[in-house]
Amino acid sequence: MRWTNLFRGFFESERVGGILLLFCTVISLLLANSAWGDGYTHFWHSRADLSFAGLNLNFSVEQWINDGLMTIFFLLVGLEIERELYA
């Protein structure tokens, strides 16, 4: 079995999303409550600025996740619900 087939099979499984979410949650909890907790907190509050064609977006990493990626997540959830309702 080639690595690409193994990789593709892993990510086509529906359980992967749940397993990955659980794994990341456990790692985040361990990091936040360990000796590295200050660095972990500092990472989430560090600035990640984006400038494009005169538009300056100045947000922390935490704000990018909360506002940007969560918006995309809920858009995809809404599209999935719409697909299920009208399919």
N, CA, C and O atoms as CSV, one atom per row, in Angstrom:
chain,resi,resn,atom,element,x,y,z
A,1,MET,N,N,0.852,-1.185,0.000
A,1,MET,CA,C,0.000,0.000,0.000
A,1,MET,C,C,0.890,1.237,0.000
A,1,MET,O,O,1.812,1.355,0.807
A,2,ARG,N,N,0.607,2.130,-0.891
A,2,ARG,CA,C,1.402,3.350,-0.990
A,2,ARG,C,C,0.989,4.336,0.090
A,2,ARG,O,O,-0.121,4.272,0.617
A,3,TRP,N,N,1.903,5.253,0.413
A,3,TRP,CA,C,1.640,6.265,1.436
A,3,TRP,C,C,0.478,7.163,1.044
A,3,TRP,O,O,-0.293,7.590,1.902
A,4,THR,N,N,0.346,7.451,-0.241
A,4,THR,CA,C,-0.746,8.331,-0.664
A,4,THR,C,C,-2.101,7.669,-0.431
A,4,THR,O,O,-3.053,8.338,-0.029
A,5,ASN,N,N,-2.198,6.377,-0.676
A,5,ASN,CA,C,-3.455,5.666,-0.431
A,5,ASN,C,C,-3.779,5.629,1.057
A,5,ASN,O,O,-4.934,5.791,1.452
A,6,LEU,N,N,-2.760,5.417,1.873
A,6,LEU,CA,C,-2.957,5.405,3.318
A,6,LEU,C,C,-3.390,6.785,3.806
A,6,LEU,O,O,-4.305,6.903,4.621
A,7,PHE,N,N,-2.730,7.822,3.306
A,7,PHE,CA,C,-3.060,9.197,3.673
A,7,PHE,C,C,-4.477,9.539,3.231
A,7,PHE,O,O,-5.241,10.111,4.008
A,8,ARG,N,N,-4.835,9.203,2.013
A,8,ARG,CA,C,-6.167,9.487,1.483
A,8,ARG,C,C,-7.234,8.731,2.269
A,8,ARG,O,O,-8.278,9.293,2.601
A,9,GLY,N,N,-6.980,7.476,2.563
A,9,GLY,CA,C,-7.932,6.685,3.342
A,9,GLY,C,C,-8.139,7.233,4.740
A,9,GLY,O,O,-9.250,7.196,5.270
A,10,PHE,N,N,-7.070,7.743,5.339
A,10,PHE,CA,C,-7.163,8.317,6.682
A,10,PHE,C,C,-8.061,9.538,6.689
A,10,PHE,O,O,-8.903,9.675,7.577
A,11,PHE,N,N,-7.904,10.423,5.726
A,11,PHE,CA,C,-8.670,11.659,5.718
A,11,PHE,C,C,-10.059,11.514,5.108
A,11,PHE,O,O,-10.871,12.431,5.233
A,12,GLU,N,N,-10.353,10.409,4.463
A,12,GLU,CA,C,-11.704,10.179,3.968
A,12,GLU,C,C,-12.605,9.591,5.042
A,12,GLU,O,O,-13.826,9.572,4.885
A,13,SER,N,N,-12.022,9.114,6.120
A,13,SER,CA,C,-12.800,8.561,7.220
A,13,SER,C,C,-13.523,9.681,7.960
A,13,SER,O,O,-12.962,10.758,8.162
A,14,GLU,N,N,-14.766,9.429,8.363
A,14,GLU,CA,C,-15.539,10.447,9.067
A,14,GLU,C,C,-15.094,10.608,10.514
A,14,GLU,O,O,-15.389,11.627,11.139
A,15,ARG,N,N,-14.399,9.634,11.048
A,15,ARG,CA,C,-13.953,9.702,12.440
A,15,ARG,C,C,-12.758,10.614,12.632
A,15,ARG,O,O,-12.469,11.028,13.755
A,16,VAL,N,N,-12.067,10.931,11.567
A,16,VAL,CA,C,-10.833,11.706,11.667
A,16,VAL,C,C,-11.074,13.075,12.277
A,16,VAL,O,O,-10.281,13.516,13.109
A,17,GLY,N,N,-12.135,13.756,11.895
A,17,GLY,CA,C,-12.430,15.080,12.437
A,17,GLY,C,C,-12.610,15.055,13.943
A,17,GLY,O,O,-12.079,15.915,14.645
A,18,GLY,N,N,-13.348,14.084,14.445
A,18,GLY,CA,C,-13.561,13.967,15.881
A,18,GLY,C,C,-12.299,13.604,16.633
A,18,GLY,O,O,-12.025,14.147,17.703
A,19,ILE,N,N,-11.534,12.689,16.072
A,19,ILE,CA,C,-10.278,12.280,16.708
A,19,ILE,C,C,-9.301,13.441,16.735
A,19,ILE,O,O,-8.645,13.674,17.751
A,20,LEU,N,N,-9.195,14.168,15.642
A,20,LEU,CA,C,-8.290,15.316,15.575
A,20,LEU,C,C,-8.712,16.412,16.548
A,20,LEU,O,O,-7.861,17.014,17.204
A,21,LEU,N,N,-10.007,16.676,16.650
A,21,LEU,CA,C,-10.512,17.675,17.586
A,21,LEU,C,C,-10.227,17.271,19.028
A,21,LEU,O,O,-9.797,18.105,19.825
A,22,LEU,N,N,-10.454,16.024,19.370
A,22,LEU,CA,C,-10.180,15.534,20.721
A,22,LEU,C,C,-8.695,15.610,21.037
A,22,LEU,O,O,-8.318,16.019,22.135
A,23,PHE,N,N,-7.851,15.225,20.095
A,23,PHE,CA,C,-6.402,15.275,20.283
A,23,PHE,C,C,-5.926,16.709,20.516
A,23,PHE,O,O,-5.146,16.959,21.436
A,24,CYS,N,N,-6.384,17.642,19.699
A,24,CYS,CA,C,-5.977,19.046,19.844
A,24,CYS,C,C,-6.481,19.642,21.150
A,24,CYS,O,O,-5.791,20.456,21.764
A,25,THR,N,N,-7.670,19.249,21.583
A,25,THR,CA,C,-8.205,19.736,22.853
A,25,THR,C,C,-7.357,19.269,24.021
A,25,THR,O,O,-7.041,20.054,24.915
A,26,VAL,N,N,-6.990,18.001,24.017
A,26,VAL,CA,C,-6.155,17.458,25.095
A,26,VAL,C,C,-4.789,18.132,25.104
A,26,VAL,O,O,-4.291,18.495,26.169
A,27,ILE,N,N,-4.179,18.302,23.944
A,27,ILE,CA,C,-2.869,18.962,23.866
A,27,ILE,C,C,-2.967,20.401,24.368
A,27,ILE,O,O,-2.091,20.859,25.103
A,28,SER,N,N,-4.020,21.115,23.980
A,28,SER,CA,C,-4.193,22.505,24.425
A,28,SER,C,C,-4.360,22.591,25.932
A,28,SER,O,O,-3.777,23.467,26.571
A,29,LEU,N,N,-5.146,21.698,26.504
A,29,LEU,CA,C,-5.327,21.698,27.958
A,29,LEU,C,C,-4.027,21.388,28.683
A,29,LEU,O,O,-3.712,22.005,29.701
A,30,LEU,N,N,-3.278,20.433,28.159
A,30,LEU,CA,C,-1.996,20.095,28.781
A,30,LEU,C,C,-1.013,21.257,28.696
A,30,LEU,O,O,-0.328,21.559,29.673
A,31,LEU,N,N,-0.938,21.902,27.551
A,31,LEU,CA,C,-0.022,23.038,27.398
A,31,LEU,C,C,-0.421,24.214,28.282
A,31,LEU,O,O,0.433,24.833,28.918
A,32,ALA,N,N,-1.707,24.521,28.323
A,32,ALA,CA,C,-2.166,25.676,29.098
A,32,ALA,C,C,-1.949,25.490,30.592
A,32,ALA,O,O,-1.769,26.471,31.314
A,33,ASN,N,N,-1.962,24.257,31.065
A,33,ASN,CA,C,-1.826,23.989,32.494
A,33,ASN,C,C,-0.458,23.445,32.866
A,33,ASN,O,O,-0.298,22.861,33.937
A,34,SER,N,N,0.519,23.625,32.012
A,34,SER,CA,C,1.872,23.157,32.291
A,34,SER,C,C,2.786,24.356,32.540
A,34,SER,O,O,2.334,25.496,32.644
A,35,ALA,N,N,4.064,24.067,32.630
A,35,ALA,CA,C,5.053,25.133,32.812
A,35,ALA,C,C,5.129,26.034,31.580
A,35,ALA,O,O,5.617,27.160,31.667
A,36,TRP,N,N,4.655,25.550,30.444
A,36,TRP,CA,C,4.658,26.330,29.205
A,36,TRP,C,C,3.398,27.176,29.049
A,36,TRP,O,O,3.166,27.739,27.980
A,37,GLY,N,N,2.592,27.272,30.083
A,37,GLY,CA,C,1.321,27.992,30.010
A,37,GLY,C,C,1.466,29.451,29.630
A,37,GLY,O,O,0.654,29.977,28.870
A,38,ASP,N,N,2.504,30.122,30.157
A,38,ASP,CA,C,2.703,31.537,29.813
A,38,ASP,C,C,3.030,31.715,28.336
A,38,ASP,O,O,2.519,32.630,27.691
A,39,GLY,N,N,3.881,30.843,27.800
A,39,GLY,CA,C,4.205,30.911,26.376
A,39,GLY,C,C,3.005,30.592,25.502
A,39,GLY,O,O,2.816,31.184,24.439
A,40,TYR,N,N,2.199,29.647,25.965
A,40,TYR,CA,C,0.981,29.276,25.243
A,40,TYR,C,C,0.024,30.468,25.173
A,40,TYR,O,O,-0.521,30.773,24.113
A,41,THR,N,N,-0.172,31.134,26.306
A,41,THR,CA,C,-1.037,32.314,26.350
A,41,THR,C,C,-0.458,33.446,25.506
A,41,THR,O,O,-1.186,34.146,24.802
A,42,HIS,N,N,0.853,33.615,25.587
A,42,HIS,CA,C,1.508,34.665,24.801
A,42,HIS,C,C,1.323,34.419,23.301
A,42,HIS,O,O,1.109,35.363,22.541
A,43,PHE,N,N,1.404,33.166,22.875
A,43,PHE,CA,C,1.197,32.834,21.464
A,43,PHE,C,C,-0.193,33.269,20.999
A,43,PHE,O,O,-0.321,33.884,19.940
A,44,TRP,N,N,-1.229,32.961,21.772
A,44,TRP,CA,C,-2.593,33.282,21.362
A,44,TRP,C,C,-2.855,34.773,21.342
A,44,TRP,O,O,-3.729,35.236,20.608
A,45,HIS,N,N,-2.110,35.542,22.140
A,45,HIS,CA,C,-2.312,36.989,22.173
A,45,HIS,C,C,-1.304,37.742,21.307
A,45,HIS,O,O,-1.334,38.971,21.260
A,46,SER,N,N,-0.418,37.028,20.625
A,46,SER,CA,C,0.543,37.694,19.739
A,46,SER,C,C,-0.184,38.214,18.498
A,46,SER,O,O,-1.224,37.683,18.108
A,47,ARG,N,N,0.365,39.234,17.897
A,47,ARG,CA,C,-0.263,39.894,16.757
A,47,ARG,C,C,0.033,39.139,15.467
A,47,ARG,O,O,1.148,38.661,15.256
A,48,ALA,N,N,-0.961,39.039,14.622
A,48,ALA,CA,C,-0.818,38.453,13.297
A,48,ALA,C,C,-1.474,39.425,12.323
A,48,ALA,O,O,-2.655,39.296,11.999
A,49,ASP,N,N,-0.700,40.391,11.866
A,49,ASP,CA,C,-1.231,41.466,11.031
A,49,ASP,C,C,-1.185,41.080,9.555
A,49,ASP,O,O,-0.276,40.383,9.103
A,50,LEU,N,N,-2.177,41.546,8.826
A,50,LEU,CA,C,-2.269,41.287,7.396
A,50,LEU,C,C,-2.576,42.600,6.698
A,50,LEU,O,O,-3.538,43.287,7.042
A,51,SER,N,N,-1.750,42.947,5.711
A,51,SER,CA,C,-1.977,44.158,4.919
A,51,SER,C,C,-2.128,43.756,3.461
A,51,SER,O,O,-1.307,43.018,2.916
A,52,PHE,N,N,-3.192,44.253,2.841
A,52,PHE,CA,C,-3.463,43.901,1.455
A,52,PHE,C,C,-4.162,45.069,0.778
A,52,PHE,O,O,-5.264,45.452,1.170
A,53,ALA,N,N,-3.524,45.632,-0.233
A,53,ALA,CA,C,-4.094,46.711,-1.053
A,53,ALA,C,C,-4.643,47.853,-0.200
A,53,ALA,O,O,-5.764,48.313,-0.414
A,54,GLY,N,N,-3.854,48.300,0.758
A,54,GLY,CA,C,-4.260,49.416,1.599
A,54,GLY,C,C,-5.155,49.041,2.762
A,54,GLY,O,O,-5.486,49.898,3.582
A,55,LEU,N,N,-5.557,47.777,2.854
A,55,LEU,CA,C,-6.397,47.303,3.951
A,55,LEU,C,C,-5.503,46.673,5.005
A,55,LEU,O,O,-4.781,45.720,4.712
A,56,ASN,N,N,-5.539,47.186,6.220
A,56,ASN,CA,C,-4.722,46.656,7.303
A,56,ASN,C,C,-5.615,45.944,8.309
A,56,ASN,O,O,-6.511,46.550,8.896
A,57,LEU,N,N,-5.365,44.668,8.499
A,57,LEU,CA,C,-6.095,43.880,9.482
A,57,LEU,C,C,-5.138,43.560,10.619
A,57,LEU,O,O,-4.208,42.771,10.449
A,58,ASN,N,N,-5.361,44.165,11.770
A,58,ASN,CA,C,-4.480,44.015,12.921
A,58,ASN,C,C,-5.219,43.262,14.020
A,58,ASN,O,O,-5.969,43.853,14.796
A,59,PHE,N,N,-5.001,41.969,14.078
A,59,PHE,CA,C,-5.676,41.129,15.062
A,59,PHE,C,C,-4.672,40.200,15.725
A,59,PHE,O,O,-3.585,39.960,15.200
A,60,SER,N,N,-5.052,39.683,16.883
A,60,SER,CA,C,-4.242,38.657,17.534
A,60,SER,C,C,-4.592,37.305,16.905
A,60,SER,O,O,-5.586,37.182,16.190
A,61,VAL,N,N,-3.774,36.311,17.176
A,61,VAL,CA,C,-4.038,34.969,16.653
A,61,VAL,C,C,-5.392,34.484,17.164
A,61,VAL,O,O,-6.157,33.868,16.423
A,62,GLU,N,N,-5.678,34.760,18.415
A,62,GLU,CA,C,-6.959,34.370,19.010
A,62,GLU,C,C,-8.131,35.012,18.263
A,62,GLU,O,O,-9.138,34.349,18.014
A,63,GLN,N,N,-8.015,36.272,17.910
A,63,GLN,CA,C,-9.086,36.949,17.182
A,63,GLN,C,C,-9.248,36.395,15.769
A,63,GLN,O,O,-10.370,36.283,15.276
A,64,TRP,N,N,-8.138,36.047,15.111
A,64,TRP,CA,C,-8.224,35.441,13.783
A,64,TRP,C,C,-9.008,34.137,13.851
A,64,TRP,O,O,-9.858,33.871,13.001
A,65,ILE,N,N,-8.718,33.323,14.872
A,65,ILE,CA,C,-9.424,32.049,15.022
A,65,ILE,C,C,-10.894,32.299,15.334
A,65,ILE,O,O,-11.777,31.755,14.671
A,66,ASN,N,N,-11.155,33.123,16.344
A,66,ASN,CA,C,-12.536,33.350,16.783
A,66,ASN,C,C,-13.390,34.002,15.708
A,66,ASN,O,O,-14.523,33.576,15.482
A,67,ASP,N,N,-12.881,35.010,15.053
A,67,ASP,CA,C,-13.698,35.760,14.102
A,67,ASP,C,C,-13.600,35.219,12.678
A,67,ASP,O,O,-14.613,35.106,11.987
A,68,GLY,N,N,-12.413,34.890,12.246
A,68,GLY,CA,C,-12.215,34.475,10.862
A,68,GLY,C,C,-12.545,33.022,10.599
A,68,GLY,O,O,-13.427,32.716,9.796
A,69,LEU,N,N,-11.849,32.134,11.264
A,69,LEU,CA,C,-12.035,30.714,10.977
A,69,LEU,C,C,-13.379,30.187,11.457
A,69,LEU,O,O,-13.955,29.298,10.828
A,70,MET,N,N,-13.885,30.723,12.563
A,70,MET,CA,C,-15.200,30.285,13.029
A,70,MET,C,C,-16.301,30.739,12.067
A,70,MET,O,O,-17.313,30.053,11.920
A,71,THR,N,N,-16.114,31.878,11.417
A,71,THR,CA,C,-17.071,32.327,10.407
A,71,THR,C,C,-17.106,31.344,9.245
A,71,THR,O,O,-18.178,30.978,8.762
A,72,ILE,N,N,-15.943,30.926,8.807
A,72,ILE,CA,C,-15.868,29.943,7.721
A,72,ILE,C,C,-16.481,28.620,8.163
A,72,ILE,O,O,-17.191,27.973,7.392
A,73,PHE,N,N,-16.207,28.217,9.405
A,73,PHE,CA,C,-16.768,26.970,9.930
A,73,PHE,C,C,-18.297,27.002,9.890
A,73,PHE,O,O,-18.921,26.069,9.385
A,74,PHE,N,N,-18.897,28.062,10.415
A,74,PHE,CA,C,-20.355,28.124,10.446
A,74,PHE,C,C,-20.950,28.291,9.054
A,74,PHE,O,O,-22.072,27.845,8.815
A,75,LEU,N,N,-20.237,28.916,8.137
A,75,LEU,CA,C,-20.686,28.968,6.751
A,75,LEU,C,C,-20.756,27.558,6.173
A,75,LEU,O,O,-21.734,27.200,5.516
A,76,LEU,N,N,-19.726,26.765,6.416
A,76,LEU,CA,C,-19.716,25.394,5.913
A,76,LEU,C,C,-20.799,24.545,6.566
A,76,LEU,O,O,-21.418,23.716,5.899
A,77,VAL,N,N,-21.037,24.741,7.862
A,77,VAL,CA,C,-22.115,24.017,8.540
A,77,VAL,C,C,-23.457,24.385,7.920
A,77,VAL,O,O,-24.285,23.510,7.668
A,78,GLY,N,N,-23.676,25.668,7.675
A,78,GLY,CA,C,-24.918,26.104,7.047
A,78,GLY,C,C,-25.101,25.525,5.655
A,78,GLY,O,O,-26.204,25.119,5.289
A,79,LEU,N,N,-24.031,25.486,4.882
A,79,LEU,CA,C,-24.113,24.897,3.543
A,79,LEU,C,C,-24.402,23.402,3.606
A,79,LEU,O,O,-25.135,22.873,2.771
A,80,GLU,N,N,-23.831,22.725,4.589
A,80,GLU,CA,C,-24.080,21.292,4.757
A,80,GLU,C,C,-25.535,21.040,5.155
A,80,GLU,O,O,-26.165,20.110,4.652
A,81,ILE,N,N,-26.062,21.860,6.050
A,81,ILE,CA,C,-27.469,21.716,6.451
A,81,ILE,C,C,-28.387,21.980,5.264
A,81,ILE,O,O,-29.364,21.260,5.058
A,82,GLU,N,N,-28.076,23.012,4.482
A,82,GLU,CA,C,-28.882,23.310,3.305
A,82,GLU,C,C,-28.840,22.153,2.307
A,82,GLU,O,O,-29.859,21.801,1.713
A,83,ARG,N,N,-27.682,21.579,2.131
A,83,ARG,CA,C,-27.549,20.448,1.205
A,83,ARG,C,C,-28.385,19.262,1.674
A,83,ARG,O,O,-29.014,18.585,0.860
A,84,GLU,N,N,-28.397,19.008,2.991
A,84,GLU,CA,C,-29.178,17.899,3.526
A,84,GLU,C,C,-30.680,18.158,3.418
A,84,GLU,O,O,-31.452,17.230,3.176
A,85,LEU,N,N,-31.095,19.402,3.594
A,85,LEU,CA,C,-32.519,19.721,3.535
A,85,LEU,C,C,-33.076,19.630,2.123
A,85,LEU,O,O,-34.208,19.183,1.935
A,86,TYR,N,N,-32.306,20.043,1.132
A,86,TYR,CA,C,-32.804,20.118,-0.238
A,86,TYR,C,C,-32.292,19.006,-1.139
A,86,TYR,O,O,-32.512,19.046,-2.350
A,87,ALA,N,N,-31.624,18.028,-0.579
A,87,ALA,CA,C,-31.101,16.921,-1.398
A,87,ALA,C,C,-32.109,15.802,-1.527
A,87,ALA,O,O,-31.833,14.796,-2.180
